[in-house]
Structures are given as structure tokens and as C-alpha cells.
């Protein structure tokens, strides 16, 4: 009788412990791969008729969920990065980019994604482009931009380590000073001269677009992407025997200008040097994913691939010369509030959650990642954090198709677009800020400006935003303007904050 009772008790305790384990939030690793100035039509899994092969990203998409209606917050980089890492629309706080050696955009009290993950025991790292500011004035010794105007031996405050990252490696922004490597909060190289493009190998497309400022002698922009990739590979391989989960935010400097594919990638696309640069970016994605596989952590790692905004204005000449439209099938580019400025590639591979090869047409945003990870980790977000972030987890699990109905797009102050279901309102006279669009419009049979004060499109019928139907639906225009004003005024749009 005693033996029977003991066996029954053991069985109950075993079942109870299994139930508890199943109820505990899982702590998968998180790898975010964030491209720079990459168009929706630059990946072959999104644009099979395009001229750029991207086999590694195509494979990633085949292993996870590929979103066809994914968005960044802004048409330029700093604001989108801020929104991604805070779960908050950038336009609630600012609109523009951080200038060369500019200050941080983060307020000390703002909860970031890496800070949230740190609190759950994650090891956090950022490798690559930061472009969210540092307190360079804290190490300044005198006015000017020369290398002797700063005490490079000091730690630089208010950078990645001040906002949730345990480790940083990069050059902060490839076309901004200082042109030297930074590790954690200190210079890994000491700038000793001023930027001199004449010492660099020739550029392959467009202009250098590099701001003046301090540089270390021998700096080679062509070495930036390979070096960052090596650091990313080393970090991922080092996690093989780690006990704590990791979060790696790998922010590519490409295919942003300067367009500098390394020689081995020349001619690998049918879209010129930019296309070759995308091929090189894809190859570096392949190396990072191979390192993740080698670490033995791939089956317990969420991989997200997306981009900070649409392609740069060079895309117009690329379309004319090579027949490759980087924003296919959309109108607009970087800086624009037309779809091409912010409708970007968005892929999530989450083993055990996303079904391989799943294609989702749900409206989603990079802002939603913070609430999604919080939900998986059973984190109760404060009222003043991730105010615009929607939890994607039920959709990723296939439990619901309903994610979000609305999304606000903005690049410049006082120029907004709002999405509501299939409808898209541009609450401005035009959605353009990119230059060079008129010849492109003529080639693609656009009718041009119709002089209406706003633009309204039904994207279910007109994904290319060709026919402005604002005059035909004044009630819809008013409804969407009211909705935009409401979202702006109330200070949040996350479902958990709605009464």
C-alpha cells in the first residue's frame, strides 16, 4: 500500500513539475538582422522578377514567416531604429536623424528592448550601425572637428551601454565621424587625422556621402562590413556553451551609401554596384546564420530580418538603367511617406512558433517586436513603455489573423500618413521628399500631381498608389484625419493601454 502510494505521489509530482515547466515563459535567444536603406523589391523572395539574387534571405524566409505588409516607423534611419528598440512611434519624440557626432535620442527613463531583456537575464550585444547618438561633448577638449579636439582615452557616455547593451562593437555610422572602431564605450582606435577620401579606394556607385571629421590613419570603408560580420560570427559562436540567453542586434551598414561592394561581389547581380552590395549583404547574413548553426543555438533562437527604411534616390537611375525597381511594387523611396519609404522586408523565423514557408499579409510593424518578446517572456510592460507596440505572438502561433488595423507613417514634422485597414491617407499634398521621381513616374504611367490637399488610396485595389480617390471619399478622409489626431493626442496606440 505504501509502495503504491509512493509511486502515485511520484507520478503526480512528475506531472506537476512538467506542468510548471510548460507554464514557464521560454527564453529563446533573439537575433535581429537590421539592414540599412534596403527596398522591399531588393530581395528575390519578395521580387522574383528583380535583378538581385538573395539566396540566404530567401532560405530564411522559407524557414519562417515572411510578412508582405511589414513597416518601419520612419522613412529615415535614426527614428526607425529608436522605434524598433522602444516599441514607441518616433514622432512622439522627434523626427530627424542624429547628426555627425550628435547626442543620444534616448531619455534616461525610456525603457528599451535590451534593458527589458537584461532584466530577464539576457546577455545583450549590438554590433554595427548605432546612429542613435553618444555624448561626444563629454570627451571634447576644445571646439572644432579635428582629432585633437577630443580626449579619445576617455569613455564615451550615453551610447549603447547606457541603454541596455552589455557590449558594442562598430563605427557608429559608416559615413559619419569618427572613422575608427569603437568597442563598448571606448575608442578601439585613436583618430589621428581628418577624413580624406583620396586615401580610399574608388567608390563604385553614387557619392561617398561621408561627413568631415576625425579619422584613424589607414581607415578603409570597404573593410567595415567584413569586419562587422567577423565580430558577429565570433559573438554567435561564443554562445555555444553560454548558460544565459542572448540578444544580438546586428545592424548592417549596408546597402546604405557609400555603395562599396567588395571586389569578389562585383557583377554578382543584374542591378549594378548597389545590387552587388545587396548580394554581399545577403552573403554576410549567410555567414551569421551559419555561425548560429555552428553554435548549436539555432533551434532556440528567434531570427528577425528587416530594414530601417526604403532605398535611397539612386534607385530611380537603377530602374532606368537596369530595369530593377528597389521598391517594387510601391511608389516612393527613402524619406517619402508613400509606401516605398517604409514598407520593408520583414521576416521572422521562430522555431516551434512560426510555420516554415508561411506568408502573412497581416499589417505589422517593427514597433511590435518589443510587446511580442515581452509577452513571450511574461513581462508586464509599464504604462510608460512600448506605447505603440502590438503583441504579434498569437498571429505567429497561427491563433489569429488580427494583428493591428492602423499604423502611422511619418518622416518629417507635420507630414503624416495613416493606414487603417486597406485605406491609406497621406495627410499632406504629396507623399514625396525623394528627388528624381518625375521621369520614373512617366516611365511607369503615373498621371502626376492632381493638386488635391490630401491623398487617399485603397491599397487592396491600388498598391502602387496611382489613383488618388480623396475627392470621391470625403467622409473617409475626415474619418482617418480624426483617427490620426486621436492617436497623436492620446500618446499611445498599444491595445493593452486602451480603456
N, C-alpha and C positions, 0 to 999 in steps of 0.2 A: 504493500500500500504506500509506504514511504517512498520507494523507488518510483512508483507510478506518479506520485505527486511531484517528486523532484524533476522527472522528465517533462511533465506538463508545465511546471514552472519555468524550466529552461527553455522550452519551446515558446512559451509566452514572452519571456524576456528577449529571446532572439527576435521574435516577430515585432516586439515593441521597439527594439533598437533599430531594426531595419526601417520601421515606420518613421522613427525620429530622423534617421539619416535621410530618408526620402523627402521629409518635410523641410530639411535644412536647405537654405539657399545655396546654390552651387557657386563656385568661384572660378569660372573659366578665365584663362588668360585673354587679354584683349590686344589686338594688333590693328591699329588704324594706319592705313597707307593713304596719304593725302597728296594728290597731285596738284600742280600749280598751272593755271591757265590751260587746262585740258578740256576740249569740247566733247559734248555728247556723241558727236559723229566721228570722233577720233579713235574709238575702239571698234574693232571689227565685229564684236558681238552685238554692238548697237547699230552699226552701219556696215552691213555686209558688202555694200557696193562701194565703200570707201577705198582709199588707196594706201591704208596703213595696216599692216598685219600686227595683231597683238595677241599672240598665242597664249601667253601666260595669263593674261587677264581674261581671255576667253575661257581658259580652263578653270580659273577661279569662279567665273560666273556659272559654269556647268556644274560646279560642286556646291553651289549655294543658291541664294535668291538674288535675281537681277531685277532691280526696280526700273521701270520705264518712266516714272513720274517723280524722280528724286530731285531735291533742290538744296542749294546753299542759301544762306541768308542774304548775301550781297553779291553785286557784280564785280567786286574787287576783293583783294585778299585779306587784309587785316580784319575787317569786320566779319567775314565768314569764319575765320579761324577763332575769333572771340566767341561767336555764336555757337560753334561746334563744341568748344571747351567749357561753355557755361550753360547751355540749354536756354539761352535768352536771345531774343532778337537784338542784333547790334544797334539798330536805330533807336532803341530806347536809351542808349548811352552816347553814341557818336556815329559818324558816317564815314569818315575818311581813313586813309592808311596812316600808319606810323611813319614819319619821315626819317631820313637818314640820321641814325643815332638819336632817335626820338625817345620820349618817355613811355612807360608802361601804360596800357589802356585799362589795366585791372585796378579796381579799388580793393583795398586790403580785405574788406569784409565780403567780397564776392566769392561765393563757393564755386570752385572749378571742378571739372570732371576728375582730374588727377588727385585733387585734395579729397574728394569723396572716396576714391578708390584707395588712397593711402589709409584712410580711416578704417577701411575693411581689410587692411593687411597687405595691400598690393605693393610691389616694388614698381616704381614708375620711372619712365625714361622718355625723353624727347630727343630725337636725332634729326637734324636737318634745319629747314627754314623755320624761324621763330616769328619774326615780324610782328611781335606784339609789344615790343618796347623793353628797354632797360633804363636804369638810372645812370646814364653815362656822365651826368653832371657831377655825380659823387666822386668820380676819379679825375675830373678836369682840374688842371693846374693853371690854365690861362686861356684867354679867348683864342679862337682860331680853329682850323681843321687839321693842322699839321700833327705829325706823330709825337712832337714834343709838347703838345698841349694837354696830354693826359698822363697820369701815373699808371702805367699798364701793369704794375706789380700788385695793385690793389684788386680786391674782389669787386665785381660789378653788381650792385644791388638791383632788386626788383625785376629780375629776369625769370626764367623758367623755374629755378629752385625756390623762388619766393611764392610760387603759385601752384605747388603740388608735385613738382617733378623732383625725384631724388637725383637724377642725372641728366645732363645735357651735353651734347656734342654737335657743333655745327659752326657756320659762319654767319649766323643770324639771318642775313638776307644776301643772296648771291650778288645782287647788283647794287648793294649799299655798303658803305664802310662800317666797321673796319674790315679790310680784306685780309683776314687771318683767322686761324682756327680758335674757337672758344671751347673750353671744356669746363663743365659745371658753371661756376660763376667767375672764372678767371681766364685770362688770355693764355692759350697754349702756345701762341707765338706772339712775339712783340713787334708791332708795326714800327718800321724804321724809315719809311719813305712815304711819298704820296702816290696815289693810284696813277699808273702810267700804262695806258692801253697799248702803247707802242712796244711794250715788252712782252705782250701776249701774242699768241698765235692768231692768225686772222680769223675774224668771225665768219660764219657760214651763211647766215641769213639775217636781214634786218640790221639793227644797230646794237652796240654794246649796252646802251641804256644804264650805264654804271655811274652812280653819283661820285663826285670827288670826295677824297678823304684819305685817312691813313691806310697804309698797306705794308705788309711784310715783303721784303725783297724776295723775288722768285715766285710770288703768288701766281697760280695757274688756274684760271676759271674752269678749264677743261678737266681738271682733276677733282673738282668739287663732287660731282655725282658719284664717280667710282669710290672716292674716299668715304663719303657718307654711307654708301652701300656696304663697304668693308666693315665699318663700325656697326651697322645694323646687323650684318651677318654674325659678327663676333658677339654682339649682345644676345641675339637669339640662341646661338649655340651655347652660350654660357648659362642659359636657363635649364640645361639638361637635368641637373641634379638639384635645382633650387627647390626649397620647400614652400616658399610663398608664391602666390600667383603674380604675374607681371602685366603691366600695361605699357606698351611701346607705341608712342605716337611718332611715326616716321613720316616727316613732312618733306616731300621731294622739292627740289628747287626747279623742277622742270615739268613740262616743256616751256616754262616762262622764259622770256628773253633774259640774257643773251642766248640765242639759239645756237648751241655749240655741241652737236653730237660728236662723239669721239670717232676717229677715222674708221675704226672697224665697222661702224654702223652706216657709213656713207653709202647711199644708193640702196639701202635696205627697204625703202618704201617707194611708193609712186607719188609722193607728195612733197618732194624736195627735202631740204635740211630739217625743216620742222617735223615732217613725217618721220625722218630718220631719228630725230630726237625722241619722238614718241616710241619708236621701236626700241631705242636704248632704255627708255623708262620702263617699258614692258619687260625688257631683259633683266633689269635690276629688280623688278617685282619678282621675277622668276628666281633670282638668287636668294632673295629674302625668304620666299616661301620654301625653297629647298633647305635653307638653314633651319627654318621652323620644323620641317620634317626631320632633319638630322637630330634636332634637339629631343625628339620624341614627344613634343608637346602639341603637335598639330591637331590631334583628336580632342584636345581640351582647350582650343584657342579660337576665339571669335576673330575673324578677319573681316575688316571693313575696307573697301576701296571706294574713294570718291574724289572730288576735286573742289577747289575753293571758288571757282567761277568759270565762266566760259572762256573761249580762246581770244587772243589779242587781235588787233586790227589787221595784222599781216594775213589773217585768214581770207580777207577779200581778194588779195593778189593770188593767194594759193588756189582759191576756187577758180579764178580766171585762167591761171597757168596750167594747173594740174587736174582740174575738174574734181577736186576734193573739197567739200564744204564741211568744215570742222564742227559746225553747229547743227548739221543735218538732224532732223528735218525742220529746224527752227529758224526764226528770224532774229537777228541781233547777235551781239558779241559781248565780250568783257565790258563792263561799265553800264551796259544797257539794261533796262527793265523789261525789254522783250525777252521771250523765253530763252533765247540763246545765251543770255548773260548769266543765267542762274540755274537753268535746267541741265543738270550734270549727270555723268555716270554715277551709279550708286549700287554697289554690290555688297551683300553680307553673306559670309559663309560661317554658319554656326553649327558645328557638328552636334547631332542629336536634336536640333531645333529646326533648322531650315532644311527643306527637302531639296536634294540635288536637282539642278536644272529648272527650278521653279522661277517663273517670270511673273512679277507682280505689277499691276497697273495702279496700285494704290498711291494716293498722294502722300509723300513722306518728305521729311526734312532732316538735314544733318543735326538740327537742333534737337531732334527726337532721341538721339543716341543716349543722352545723359539720363533721361527718365527711364529709358529701356534698360540700361545697365543697373540703375537704382532698383527697378522692380525685380530684376533677376537676383540681386543681392539682398533684397528685403530691406533696402534703405528708405527711410521715411524722409523725403526731402523737406527742408524748411520752407516756410511760406515765401521767403525772400530769395529763393534759389530756383533755377531752371524754370522760370515763369512761363516759358513758351514751349516746353518740351512735352511731347506726347509719348506714351508708352507703346512701342511697336511690338512688344513681346507676344501679345495674343495673336497678332497678324502673322508674325514669324512662325508661330506654332501651328498656323492654319486654323485657328479657332474663330477668327472674324476677318471680314474683308474691310471693316470700317476702321480707319486709322485717324485721319483728320479730313475735314471738309474745306478748311480755309488755310491760307498761307499768305503772308505779306512779303512782298519783294521790294527792295529799296537799295539804291546805291548812293544817291545824292539827296541832300536835305530837300524836303518839300516836293519830291518826285517819288510817288509810290505806285506799286501795282498790287492788286489783291486778287487772290484766287478764291473762288467759292464754288465748289463742285466743278462743273465743266466750264463755268464762266470765269473770265479773266478781265478785270478792269484796269486800264492804265489811267490813273487819275492825274494825267498831265497831257499836254498837247501832243507829245511824242514819247516813245519809249527809247529813242536813240540817244546815245552820247558818243558811241564809237564813230570814227570818221571813215569816209570812203564807201558809204553804203549805197549811194545813188547808182553807180554803174552795176553793182550787184543786183539791186532791185530791178534794173532794166533787163539784165540777163535772165532773171527769174520771174519775169512777168508780174511784178508788183505795180500797182497803179499809182503809188506815191501818196503824198500828204493830202488828206481831204479837208483840212482846215477845221475840223471839229475840236472842241476844247478838251475832250477826253476820248479814249478809245476803248471799245468793248468787243470781246471776241468770245465765241463759243468754241472752246478748244476741241470738243468732241467732233465738231464738224470742220474746224479750221485750225489745225495745229500749227500751220505756218503763219498765222496771224495776218492774213491777206485782206480780209473784209471787215472793216470797222462797222459794227452794227449798233453803235451807240444811239444814233438818231432813231432807229427802229424800236429801241427798248429803253425809253427814258426812265421807266419805273424800275428796271433792273439796275440802271446806273445809279439812281438815287438809293436803292436798297444797299448796293455794295459800298457806296460812299459812306452811308450811315454805319455799316458794319466795320469799315476801316476805322472810322472815327471812334467807334466803341472800343475796338481792340487797342488802339493807340491810347485812349484815355484811361482805360481800366488797369493798364500796366501789366497785363498777363493774358495768355490765351491757353494755358495748360488746363486740360479737363479737371485735374484734381483741385484747381483753385476756383473753379466755377461754383457758384452757390446753387 
